[in-house]
Amino acid sequence: MSNPAPFDARAFLASASSKPGVYRMFDGEGALLYVGKASNLKKRLASYFRQTGLSPKTAALVARIQQIDTTITANETEALLLEQSLIKANRPPYNILLRDDKSYPYVFLSSNDDFPRLGLHRGTKRAKGRYFGPYPSALAIRESLNLLQKAFLVRQCEDSYYRNRTRPCLQYQIKRCKAPCVGLVDEAEYAEDVRHSVMFLEGRSNALNAELTSAMEQASMSLDFERAAELRDQIALLRRVQDQQSMDTEQGNVDIVAAAVAPGGACVHVVMVRNGRVLGSKNHFPRVPIEQQPGEVLAAFLPQYYLGTAERELPPELIVNAEHDDFAVITQALTQARGYNLSISSRVRGNRKRWLELAAGNAEQSLASLLSNRQHVQQRFEALQQALSLDELPTRLECYDISHSSGEATVASCVVFGPEGPLKSDYRRFNIEGVTAGDDYAAMRQALMRRFSRLKEGEGKMPDVLLVDGGKGQMNMAIEVLQELAIHDLTLLGVAKGVTRKAGMETLYLNDPHNELVLPGHSPALHLIQHIRDEAHRFAITGHRQRRGKARTSSSLEGIAGVGPKRRRELLRHFGGLQELKRASATEIAKAPGISKKLAEQIYAALHSD
């Protein structure tokens, strides 16, 4: 098959428009390579086809171009909005791509309860109540919720748990809740605790401290020293947090966005400040296929980050650590999309400069750690290639393990590693059914058969090395499955714990149960094998526990004729839980609303059938 003719850039540029718009570059098979915008399409596109000055990666992009489509827009702002829409929909390989576009979590305060609850919320704001945030991560929210639980003892339990309590839970015992579920606090006192929590979440820490200080002094003058001590502890706790999170800003709401770029990757560190209080920070590692400067990374990151989802809060000011010509257009686009003015600034002073330097330092450190870890994993893969005498560097390792409790809820795990580390999106679990309880060999056979049957049908990617945890028996089972499916040229590695069952003393079998492979304890290849084996073990145990927990917590009432979801809820509410229901006699069960004597006997028999 002949190679396609090179793209005729001169003829294309002769008819290209000089108006603002968006351009899309395609390869010979019609695959989209890159999406860009320009205030002058002709000038921008001509810059790709100059004879000198192109970076190697830009030259590689140009070499693949076989077609360019353009869309003219009214102005550069509309071009930017269209560009972001196309990037989000198509994710071209040569664009800078932000992988994380999930919505950020909020602190949620319910409003339709006599005793409102605080909790973490992510997603659509459907429930009635107030939302505080957004926070950069669930961890940042839990830190705030933990503080509020210590300071004001507002409940954080789910409503289903709260409504079925008959006695205080552990949170009351350790002084993290005032047990409104059983009436140990009146509504007025609880409402005051909620009001104080809201003041903290709104960033009114100074007013809150002043109010608590005044209340402490009044309690002391009234000789209510116990109450004064409680208030003193609250004030001390809030002041410690305030000292850690204080930040002087003119407007109170600001995001500090700093980018760091190095050969091999980029990191963008975002610090979120709301109402003068730092809510936390988060690293993003956008894909940077073409050599870029920090300003170029930010120019691509900001529109994707803030225009990618309407739920993401955009503060009135962004502080960045680099400048770019596109920032003026980005500001206009963000203003147009969100309906209010905002600014992007890079030259700041005082506290803002200090926090910008901190964000930039975090971005550099996080990127260095990421690249160092990649290099470390790469070295381990190279050592494994040498240890297994492979012709090429393996790019995909799969490891399988089995987990169960005396045969109950058997789960097989499949974890996948590549040269950059764990590929968690490719992890898989298999719920094992129809095998004898405790038969690990049959469980491994079922998992491998299900996985590799799909591969034979063209689903998924074939691994370069297949690892099975469990020794000779599991090794034989894997060989049997591969032979049955006529899968050849796949390196097989069995990992047994060895006689001592200690890390570093594993017994390895390469392609044959009789071919024992010995690696020294300090071998990077052995460390990689241990890492993936331990990860497969962890993933299998987690899946087993989830399956076992679901089986045990799924109500024993399921499957009883005449007991549907509504009656199950009513029974559990009447008795305060499954354990209390199991303790009840048939006569006591019959006293529950809507339960006849005959049905009560059926329920009792089902609960005591084991």
C-alpha positions in Angstrom: 0.0 0.0 0.0 1.5 3.3 -1.1 2.1 6.1 1.4 -0.4 9.1 1.2 0.8 12.2 -0.5 2.1 14.9 1.9 -0.3 17.6 2.9 -0.2 20.6 0.5 0.2 23.3 3.1 0.8 26.1 0.5 -2.5 25.4 -1.4 -4.4 25.2 1.9 -3.0 28.5 3.3 -3.7 30.3 0.0 -7.4 29.9 0.7 -7.3 30.1 4.5 -9.4 32.9 6.2 -7.7 35.6 8.3 -10.7 35.8 10.6 -10.8 34.4 14.2 -11.9 30.8 14.5 -11.0 27.2 15.4 -8.9 24.7 13.4 -8.8 20.9 13.6 -5.9 18.8 12.3 -6.5 15.2 11.2 -4.2 12.4 10.2 -4.5 10.1 7.1 -7.1 7.9 8.7 -9.3 10.8 9.7 -8.4 10.7 13.4 -8.4 14.1 15.1 -4.9 15.1 16.2 -5.2 18.6 17.5 -7.7 21.4 18.1 -6.6 25.1 18.3 -8.0 28.6 18.2 -6.7 31.8 16.6 -7.5 35.4 16.3 -6.1 35.1 12.7 -6.5 31.6 11.4 -4.2 32.1 8.4 -1.3 33.5 10.4 -1.6 30.8 13.1 -1.8 27.9 10.7 1.1 29.3 8.6 3.3 29.2 11.7 3.0 25.4 11.7 4.5 25.1 8.2 7.6 27.3 8.5 10.9 25.8 7.5 12.7 26.3 10.8 12.0 26.9 14.5 9.6 24.1 15.2 10.1 22.0 18.3 10.6 18.2 17.7 7.1 17.3 19.0 5.4 20.1 16.9 7.3 18.8 13.9 6.0 15.3 14.6 2.5 16.6 14.7 2.9 18.5 11.4 4.3 15.3 9.8 1.1 13.5 10.5 -1.3 16.1 9.2 -3.3 15.1 6.1 -6.4 17.4 6.6 -7.2 20.7 8.3 -10.8 21.9 8.9 -11.6 25.4 10.1 -14.6 27.1 11.7 -14.9 30.8 11.6 -16.3 32.6 14.7 -17.4 36.1 15.4 -14.5 36.8 17.8 -11.6 35.1 19.6 -13.8 34.6 22.8 -16.2 32.5 20.8 -13.3 30.7 19.3 -12.0 29.8 22.8 -15.4 28.5 23.9 -15.8 26.4 20.8 -12.2 25.1 21.2 -12.8 23.9 24.8 -16.1 22.2 23.7 -14.2 20.3 21.0 -11.3 19.3 23.2 -13.7 18.1 25.9 -15.7 16.0 23.4 -12.8 14.6 21.4 -9.7 14.7 23.7 -7.2 15.0 20.9 -3.8 13.4 21.6 -1.7 16.5 20.9 -3.7 18.9 23.1 -2.9 19.6 26.7 -5.6 17.6 28.5 -6.9 18.0 32.0 -7.7 14.4 33.1 -9.6 15.3 36.3 -12.9 17.1 35.4 -15.0 15.6 38.3 -17.0 18.0 40.4 -15.6 19.1 43.7 -17.2 18.2 47.0 -19.1 20.5 49.3 -20.1 20.6 53.0 -23.8 20.1 53.1 -26.1 21.3 55.9 -29.6 19.9 55.8 -32.5 22.4 56.3 -35.6 20.2 56.5 -34.7 18.6 59.9 -35.4 19.7 63.4 -31.8 18.7 64.1 -29.8 19.4 60.9 -26.9 17.2 59.9 -23.5 18.2 58.3 -22.0 16.0 55.7 -20.0 15.7 52.5 -21.8 16.2 49.2 -20.6 15.7 45.6 -22.7 16.1 42.5 -26.0 17.7 41.7 -27.3 19.9 44.5 -30.8 18.4 44.8 -31.2 18.0 48.6 -32.7 21.0 50.5 -30.1 22.7 52.5 -27.0 24.9 52.3 -23.8 24.0 50.5 -20.4 25.4 51.6 -17.3 25.1 49.4 -16.2 23.8 47.0 -13.3 22.0 48.7 -10.4 20.7 46.6 -10.8 17.2 48.0 -12.8 14.9 50.2 -9.9 14.9 52.6 -10.1 18.7 53.0 -13.8 18.5 53.8 -13.2 15.7 56.3 -10.7 18.0 58.1 -13.3 20.7 58.4 -16.0 18.3 59.4 -13.7 16.8 62.0 -13.0 20.2 63.5 -16.7 21.1 63.6 -17.5 17.8 65.2 -15.0 18.5 68.0 -16.0 22.1 68.4 -19.8 22.2 68.1 -20.9 18.5 68.2 -23.4 18.8 65.3 -24.5 15.4 64.1 -23.0 14.0 60.9 -24.7 10.6 60.7 -27.0 9.6 57.8 -30.7 10.2 58.3 -31.5 6.4 58.1 -29.1 5.7 61.0 -30.2 8.8 63.0 -34.0 7.9 62.8 -33.5 4.3 64.0 -31.4 5.0 67.1 -32.8 3.9 70.5 -29.7 4.8 72.5 -26.7 7.2 72.0 -24.0 5.9 69.7 -20.2 6.0 70.1 -20.0 9.6 68.9 -21.9 10.7 72.0 -19.6 8.7 74.2 -16.5 10.4 72.9 -18.1 13.8 73.0 -18.4 14.3 69.2 -22.2 14.6 69.2 -25.0 15.7 71.7 -27.2 12.7 70.7 -30.3 14.6 69.4 -31.5 11.2 68.1 -32.6 10.2 71.6 -33.5 13.7 72.9 -30.4 14.5 75.0 -30.2 18.1 73.6 -33.0 20.6 73.1 -33.6 22.3 69.7 -32.5 25.8 70.9 -29.1 24.6 72.1 -28.6 22.5 69.0 -29.7 25.4 66.7 -27.0 27.6 68.4 -24.4 24.9 67.6 -25.5 24.9 64.0 -25.4 28.7 63.8 -21.8 28.6 65.1 -20.9 25.9 62.5 -22.3 28.1 59.8 -20.3 31.1 60.9 -17.1 29.0 60.7 -18.0 27.6 57.3 -18.8 31.1 56.0 -15.3 32.3 57.1 -16.6 34.6 59.9 -14.0 33.3 62.3 -13.3 36.7 63.9 -17.0 37.3 64.7 -17.3 33.7 66.0 -14.3 34.0 68.2 -15.6 37.3 69.7 -19.0 35.8 70.3 -17.6 32.7 72.0 -15.2 34.9 74.1 -18.1 37.0 75.3 -20.1 33.9 76.2 -17.1 32.4 78.0 -16.7 35.6 80.1 -20.4 35.6 81.0 -20.3 31.9 82.0 -17.3 32.6 84.2 -19.1 35.6 85.9 -22.1 33.3 86.5 -19.8 30.8 88.1 -20.7 28.2 85.4 -17.1 27.1 85.1 -17.8 23.9 83.3 -19.5 25.8 80.5 -16.7 28.4 80.5 -14.1 25.6 80.1 -16.1 24.2 77.1 -16.1 27.6 75.4 -12.4 28.1 76.2 -11.6 24.8 74.4 -13.7 25.8 71.4 -12.0 29.2 71.1 -8.5 27.6 71.4 -9.4 25.0 68.7 -10.8 27.6 66.3 -7.8 29.9 66.8 -5.3 27.2 66.0 -7.1 26.5 62.7 -7.5 30.2 62.0 -3.7 30.6 62.4 -3.0 27.8 60.0 -5.6 28.9 57.4 -5.5 32.7 57.6 -4.8 34.6 54.5 -5.2 38.4 53.9 -7.0 39.0 50.6 -8.8 42.1 49.5 -11.8 40.2 48.1 -11.7 37.1 50.2 -12.3 34.6 47.4 -9.3 33.7 45.2 -7.7 30.7 43.5 -3.9 30.5 43.3 -2.9 28.5 40.2 0.8 27.6 39.7 2.2 25.5 36.9 5.6 23.6 36.8 6.9 22.0 33.6 9.8 19.6 33.2 10.9 17.0 30.6 8.3 14.2 30.9 5.3 16.1 32.4 3.7 19.1 34.0 1.9 19.8 37.3 -0.7 22.5 38.1 -1.2 23.2 41.8 -4.5 24.9 42.8 -4.9 26.6 46.2 -8.5 27.5 47.0 -9.3 30.4 49.3 -12.9 31.3 50.3 -13.9 34.1 52.6 -10.3 34.6 53.5 -9.8 31.0 54.6 -7.7 28.4 52.8 -9.9 25.4 52.1 -7.0 23.3 50.7 -5.1 22.6 47.6 -4.9 20.0 44.9 -2.4 18.8 42.2 -3.3 18.2 38.6 -1.1 16.5 36.1 -2.4 17.5 32.6 -1.2 15.5 29.6 1.4 17.7 27.8 2.3 16.1 24.5 4.0 19.1 23.0 6.9 21.0 24.7 5.3 23.9 26.6 6.2 26.7 29.0 4.3 27.3 32.3 2.3 30.1 30.7 1.1 27.9 27.8 0.1 25.1 30.3 -1.9 27.6 32.3 -3.5 29.0 29.1 -4.7 25.5 28.2 -5.5 24.5 31.8 -7.7 27.4 33.0 -10.4 27.2 30.3 -10.7 23.4 30.6 -10.8 23.6 34.4 -13.3 26.4 34.8 -15.4 26.0 31.7 -15.4 22.2 31.8 -18.2 22.0 34.3 -20.7 24.7 35.5 -20.7 23.2 39.0 -17.0 24.2 39.5 -17.0 27.5 41.4 -15.1 30.3 39.8 -13.8 33.0 42.2 -13.6 36.7 41.1 -9.8 36.6 41.1 -7.2 34.1 39.8 -3.5 34.5 40.7 -1.1 32.7 38.4 2.7 32.2 38.4 3.2 32.9 34.6 1.8 35.2 32.0 0.3 34.4 28.5 -1.2 36.5 25.7 -4.4 34.4 25.8 -5.2 35.4 29.4 -7.2 38.4 28.1 -9.4 36.2 25.9 -9.7 33.6 28.7 -10.9 36.4 31.0 -13.5 37.5 28.5 -14.7 33.9 27.9 -15.0 33.1 31.6 -16.8 36.4 32.3 -19.2 35.7 29.4 -19.8 32.1 30.5 -20.3 32.9 34.2 -22.0 36.3 34.0 -19.7 38.3 36.3 -16.3 40.0 36.0 -13.1 38.4 37.1 -9.4 39.1 36.8 -6.2 37.0 36.2 -3.1 38.5 37.8 0.5 37.3 38.2 2.2 40.3 39.8 1.2 40.3 43.4 2.7 41.5 46.7 2.7 40.7 50.4 0.8 37.6 51.5 -0.4 36.9 48.0 3.1 36.7 46.7 4.1 34.4 49.6 1.2 32.1 48.8 1.9 32.1 45.1 5.5 31.1 45.8 4.2 28.3 48.0 1.9 27.1 45.3 4.7 27.2 42.7 7.0 25.3 45.1 4.3 22.7 45.7 3.9 22.2 41.9 7.6 21.8 41.4 7.9 19.3 44.2 4.9 17.3 43.2 6.1 17.1 39.6 9.6 16.1 40.7 8.1 13.3 42.9 6.0 12.1 40.0 8.9 12.0 37.5 11.1 10.3 40.1 8.5 7.6 40.8 8.1 7.0 37.0 11.9 6.7 36.7 12.0 4.3 39.6 9.2 2.1 38.1 11.0 2.2 34.7 14.2 0.9 36.3 12.2 -2.0 37.9 10.7 -2.9 34.5 14.1 -2.9 32.9 15.4 -5.2 35.7 12.4 -7.5 35.2 13.1 -7.6 31.4 16.6 -8.8 32.2 15.6 -11.3 34.9 13.0 -12.9 32.6 15.2 -12.7 29.5 12.6 -10.9 27.5 13.4 -9.5 24.1 11.6 -6.3 24.7 10.7 -4.2 27.7 7.3 -5.4 29.0 4.6 -2.7 29.0 1.8 -4.5 30.7 1.9 -6.9 33.7 -1.3 -8.6 35.0 -1.4 -10.4 38.3 -4.3 -12.5 39.7 -5.1 -13.5 43.2 -8.0 -15.2 45.1 -9.6 -14.2 48.3 -12.4 -15.7 50.5 -13.3 -16.6 54.0 -13.6 -20.4 54.3 -15.0 -20.4 50.8 -17.5 -17.6 51.4 -17.9 -14.8 48.9 -14.9 -15.8 46.7 -13.4 -13.0 44.7 -10.6 -13.0 42.1 -8.6 -9.9 41.4 -6.7 -8.7 38.4 -4.4 -5.8 38.8 -2.4 -4.2 35.9 1.0 -2.4 36.0 2.7 -0.4 33.2 6.0 1.4 33.1 4.4 4.4 34.8 3.0 2.3 37.7 -0.4 0.8 38.5 -3.1 1.2 35.7 -6.0 1.3 38.1 -8.6 2.0 35.4 -7.7 -1.5 34.1 -8.2 -3.3 37.4 -10.9 -6.0 37.4 -12.6 -8.2 40.0 -14.5 -11.4 39.3 -17.2 -12.7 41.6 -16.6 -16.5 41.6 -19.7 -18.6 41.3 -20.4 -22.4 40.9 -17.2 -23.8 42.4 -16.6 -25.9 45.5 -16.1 -23.7 48.5 -12.4 -23.1 49.2 -11.3 -24.5 45.8 -8.8 -21.9 44.9 -7.7 -23.7 41.8 -11.2 -23.8 40.3 -11.6 -20.1 41.3 -8.4 -19.2 39.5 -9.5 -21.2 36.5 -12.8 -19.4 36.3 -11.2 -16.0 36.6 -8.5 -16.6 33.9 -11.0 -18.3 31.6 -13.4 -15.3 31.8 -10.6 -12.8 31.3 -8.7 -14.5 28.5 -11.8 -15.7 26.6 -12.7 -12.0 26.2 -9.2 -11.3 25.0 -9.5 -14.0 22.4 -12.7 -12.2 21.2 -10.8 -9.0 20.8 -11.8 -7.3 24.1 -9.0 -5.6 26.0 -5.2 -5.8 25.8 -3.0 -8.9 26.0 -0.5 -8.7 28.9 3.2 -9.2 28.3 3.7 -11.0 31.6 1.0 -12.9 33.5 1.6 -13.4 37.2 -0.4 -15.8 39.4 -0.2 -15.8 43.2 -0.2 -19.2 44.7 2.6 -21.4 43.6 2.7 -24.6 41.4 -0.9 -25.5 41.6 -2.1 -22.1 40.4 0.7 -22.1 37.9 -0.6 -25.4 36.4 -4.1 -24.1 36.3 -3.0 -21.0 34.4 -1.0 -23.2 31.9 -4.1 -25.3 31.4 -6.3 -22.3 30.7 -3.8 -20.8 28.2 -3.4 -24.1 26.4 -7.2 -24.6 26.2 -7.6 -21.1 24.7 -4.6 -21.6 22.4 -2.8 -18.5 23.8 0.9 -18.8 23.1 4.0 -16.5 23.6 2.8 -15.2 26.9 5.3 -15.1 29.7 3.9 -16.8 32.8 5.3 -16.2 36.3 4.1 -18.1 39.4 4.6 -16.4 42.8 4.6 -18.6 45.9 5.3 -17.3 49.4 8.0 -19.9 50.0 8.6 -21.9 53.1 9.2 -19.0 55.5 6.3 -17.0 54.0 8.3 -13.8 54.4 8.7 -11.0 52.0 11.9 -11.4 50.0 11.8 -15.2 50.3 9.3 -15.8 47.6 9.6 -18.8 45.2 9.2 -17.9 41.6 8.3 -20.2 38.7 9.0 -19.1 35.1 6.7 -20.6 32.4 6.9 -24.0 34.1 6.2 -25.3 37.6 9.6 -27.1 37.5 11.5 -24.0 36.3 12.3 -22.2 39.5 13.6 -18.6 39.2 15.9 -17.3 41.9 16.2 -13.5 42.4 18.3 -11.9 45.2 16.3 -10.0 47.9 17.7 -6.7 46.7 16.7 -7.2 43.1 14.5 -4.4 41.7 12.7 -7.0 39.6 11.8 -8.9 42.7 10.6 -5.7 44.3 8.3 -5.1 41.3 6.9 -8.6 41.5 6.3 -8.2 45.3 4.6 -4.8 44.6 2.2 -6.1 42.0 1.5 -9.3 44.0 0.8 -7.3 47.2 -1.5 -5.0 45.2 -3.4 -8.0 43.7 -3.7 -9.3 47.3 -5.0 -6.0 48.6 -7.5 -5.6 45.7 -8.8 -9.1 46.1 -9.3 -8.8 49.9 -11.1 -5.5 49.5 -13.4 -7.0 46.9 -14.0 -10.0 49.1 -14.8 -8.0 52.2 -17.2 -5.8 50.2 -19.0 -8.8 48.8 -19.1 -10.6 52.1 -20.3 -7.4 53.9 -23.0 -6.9 51.3 -24.1 -10.6 51.7 -24.2 -10.3 55.4 -25.8 -6.9 55.7 -28.3 -7.5 52.9 -31.3 -8.2 55.0 -31.9 -11.8 56.0 -35.5 -10.9 55.4 -35.0 -10.9 51.6 -36.6 -13.8 49.9 -39.4 -14.3 52.4 -42.7 -14.3 50.7 -44.9 -11.4 51.8 -42.0 -9.3 53.1 -41.2 -6.7 50.6 -38.9 -3.6 50.8 -41.5 -1.6 52.7 -42.2 -4.3 55.3 -38.5 -4.8 55.8 -38.0 -1.2 56.5 -40.9 -1.1 59.0 -39.6 -4.2 60.8 -36.1 -2.9 61.1 -37.4 0.5 62.3 -39.8 -1.2 64.8 -37.0 -3.3 66.3 -34.1 -0.9 65.8 -32.1 -3.1 63.6 -31.6 -6.7 62.4 -29.8 -8.0 65.5 -32.8 -6.9 67.7 -35.2 -8.5 65.3 -33.2 -11.8 65.4 -33.5 -11.8 69.2 -37.3 -11.4 69.1 -39.7 -14.3 69.4 -42.4 -15.0 66.8 -45.0 -13.6 69.2 -43.0 -10.3 69.5 -42.5 -10.1 65.7 -46.3 -10.4 65.3 -46.7 -7.2 67.3 -45.0 -5.2 64.6 -47.3 -3.1 62.4 -48.7 -5.1 59.4 -47.3 -8.5 60.5 -49.7 -11.4 61.0 -49.0 -14.3 63.3 -48.5 -16.6 60.3 -46.1 -14.2 58.7 -44.3 -13.7 62.0 -43.7 -17.4 62.2 -42.3 -17.5 58.7 -40.0 -14.6 59.5 -38.8 -16.2 62.7 -38.1 -19.5 60.9 -36.1 -17.7 58.1 -34.0 -15.8 60.6 -33.1 -19.0 62.5 -32.7 -21.4 59.6 -28.9 -21.7 60.0 
